[in-house]
Amino acid sequence: MRALIEFFFTNLPTPREAILFGPPAILWALAWLALAGYLKRHRPWPTGYTRKVFHFGIFFTAGVLQVVGGTRAVCLFGAMTTVVIVFALVRGAGDLLYEAIAREKDAPHRTHYIVAPYFATLIGGILSTIWFGPAALAGFLVTGVGDAIGEPVGTRYGQHPYRVPTLRGITSARTWEGSFAVFAASAVTLFASFLLLEPEPGFVRAALLAVAIGVASAVCEALSPHGWDNATMQIVPSALVYWAIG
């Protein structure tokens, strides 16, 4: 608990930072959600695609901010993204912003499966940063890219589904094709993470570790309860990268 309190006080944006960077962060997050909503309503793309457009945009931005601005910048962006998500929830079913991230197959718990992944993201990001420091970058990238690719690939190409645990009693499944996509994308982002995090990275060692941790990340995603993989997919890769570079 002490570490959590210290984390918040250390990374609490100053009033000047909130005034200068808060509004652009809100607009950036809102732009990604509006893009996802536009693609859902006017193309139309399946929610499995549009939800991940927003997912990718937010996590990729968090990864960039972690590198260039540090944890304080990520926290400010996360707070502003929260404002955008709450706005979408208030707008409710039928609104472009809500429909961009609310899966039809999650009915009658569509709002729950917006809120639960949000809290999973928050928990995973905070714990990864507290426990693993800079290695949390790996969790941001694996979740933002690896996990984001799995659902669209599964939606488009999935032919071999398997059931996953849920906490609300609805039927949920992933596919082997989607899980392989999670592995492949995770391995690529993990390789990039090692190159960024290690002062003198060995390319062969980084590639081997990326493949191994990519497998672990895909297994983690496959076994995570529906809606909570945003937490486990941050913590597990971050922990393994932290151990590898420690």
N, C-alpha and C positions, 0 to 999 in steps of 0.2 A: 504493500500500500504506500509506503514511504517513497519507493522508486516511482510509483505512478504520480504522486503529488509533485515530486521534484521534476518529473518529465513535463507536466503541464505548466508549472511555473517557469521552467527554463525556456520552454518553447512558446510561451504566450506572446503573440505579436504585440508590439508597442502600438499606442494610438496612432502614431505617425504611419507605421507600416500598414495598419488596418485601413486608414484613410487613403493612402497612396495605392495600395495593391489589392484591397478588398473588392472594390467595384470592378476592376478588370478581371479578377478571378471569377466573380459571379457571372460576368458576361461571357467569359470563356467557357465555363461549365454549362451555362444556359445555351450557348451556341451549339455545343456537342449534343445536348438533349434535343434541341430544336431540329438539328440535322437528322437525328434518329427518328423524330416524329415525322418530319417531311418524307423520309424514305418509307416509313410505315404507311403513311396515308396516300401519298401521291405516286409511288412507283408501281405497286406496293410491295414492300419487302416483308417477309415473315418477321414476327417479333423475335424469333431466335437470332435473326441477323441484326435488327435495329437495336435491341437491348445491348448487344455486344459492341456496336458502334460507340455507344455512350460509355460502356465499360472500358473499351480500349482507350478512348480519348482521355478519360479521367486518370487511369493508371499510367498511361504513357506520360502524361503531363506530370504526375507525381514523381515518376522516375527521373525526368529531366530536372525538375525542381530540386530533388534530392541531391543531384550531382552539382548543380550550379548555385543553389541557394541554401541547401541544408535542410534540416528537419523543421526549423521554424517556418520556412517557406511552404513546406508540404502541409504543415498544420493549418496555416492560414488558408491555403487552397482547399483543404478538406473541410474547413468550417464554411467556406463560401459555397462549396458543392452541396453541403447539407442544406443550406438555404434554398438552393435550386430544387433539390429533391422534395423538401417540405412543400414548396410552392406547387410542384407537380401533384403531390398527394392531395393538397387542398383543392386543386382544380378537379381532380377526380376522374372517374370513368367517362370515356367519350372525348376527353380533352387530348389534343395532339401530344402534349408532353407526357401525360400519364400513360397513354396507349403505347408510346414508344418503348416503355420498359415493363409493362404489365402483360405477362404471358396469358393468353386465353386458356391454355391447358392447366393453369394454376387456379382457375375458378373452382370454388367460390372464395379462394384465399389469395386473390391477386395482389391486394395491398400488402398482405403479410410477406409475400415473396418479393416485394420491393424493399420493405423495411428490414427483414431478416438479413438479406445480403448486405444491406448498408451497415448494420451493426456488426456483421461478420467482418466487413472491410475495416471498420473502425477498430475493432478488437485486434484483428490480425496486424494492422499497421502499427498500432501503439505498442503491442507486445514485441513485435519484431524489432522495432526501433530501440526499445528499452533493453531488450536482451542481447541484440546482435549488432547494434550500432550501424556503421556503414554497410554491413552485409545485408541489411534490410532492403537495399536496392535490388538484390536478386529476387526477393519476394515480390516487390512491386512489378518487376518486369515479367516474371513468370506468370503472375496473376493477370497482369494487363495484356500480355500477348498470348502466352500459352493457353490459359483458361479461356480467353476471349475467342480463340480460334476453334476450340473444341465444339461448341454448340452450333455455329454455322456449318462446319464441316459435317457434323452429325445430322443436322437438318437436311442438308443437300445430298450427302452421299451415304448416310448411315443405312446399312442393310442388316446389321447384326446387333440388335439392341440387348441390353441387360438391365435388370432392375437395380435401383439404388435406394438406400434408406431415406425415409422422409419422417418429419416430425409432426405432420398435420393430416396424415392418412390419405393423401392423394396419391395416385399412381404416377411414378416418375421413372424415367429410364434414360440411360446414356447408350452410346453405341461404341463398338470397338473401333470403328473408323474415326469417330470423334476423339476417343482416347489416344489413338495413335497420333492424331494431329496435335493434341496437347503435349505429348512427349516430344515430337519433332520441334515444335515452336519453342517449348521450354528449353530444350537442349541448345538451340541457337541463342536464346536470350541469356542463358547461363554462361555460355562461352563468352559473350560480350561482357557479362558481369565480371568474370574473372579477369578479363583484359583491363577493365576499368578499376577494379579493386586491388589488384596485385601490382606492386611497383615494377617488378621484373617478371612478368608472366611467362611461363613456358607454354608454348602453343600446344604441344602434344599433351602435356599434363592437363591443361585447361580443357582441351577437347574431350579427354577421357573422363574427367570429372563432370563435365557438362552432360555427357551422355548418361553417366550413372545417376546423377541427381535428377536429370530429366525423366528417367524411368521412375524414380521415387516420387517425383511430382505428379506424373500421370497416375500412378497407383493411388496416391493421396487424393487426387481429384475424383477418381473412380469410387473410392470408399467413403468420401465425405457425404454427410447428409445433405439432401437437396436444399439449396439456399445458403449453406454454410461453408462452401468450398473457398469463398473469398478470404476466410480466416486461415484455414489449414494450408491453402496454397501460398500464403505469404509466410507463415511461420516455418513450415517444413523446409522449403528451399533456402530460406535465410539461415536457418540453423545449420544445415549441411554445408553451405558455403562458408559460414563463420568458422565451423570446425575445420574445413579444408584449408582456409587461409591463415588459421590461427597458429 
